[in-house]
Amino acid sequence: MEAQLSLVGLYRSREYAATRLRWLAERALAAAGALPGAQRHHMLVVALACHYLSDPEIAPAWDLEPARTLREAGGGMVAPTLALFRARRFAEGC
């Protein structure tokens, strides 16, 4: 599989990355909440973040501040969704 570029490392500091990621997550979740079928759109935003965070190359960074901000902004659906994506990657041998 071809490596994918992660733009998070391009922020000027970890703190700024965390601030921006929180803002982006909160904005995406607020926009999803304003759409018809808001719960489904909210789940899609959470799923996209969890898909990214389930990547084995990203997983060690899960406890870093930027990842924590995504966890907090995503609410209670993040942990089970992330577990599902990690299990899927494990089953596929990724």
Summary of the structure (lengths in Angstrom):
residues: 94
radius of gyration: 13.5
end to end distance: 9.4
largest distance: 37.6
contacts: 231
relative contact order: 0.15
helix: 77%
strand: 0%
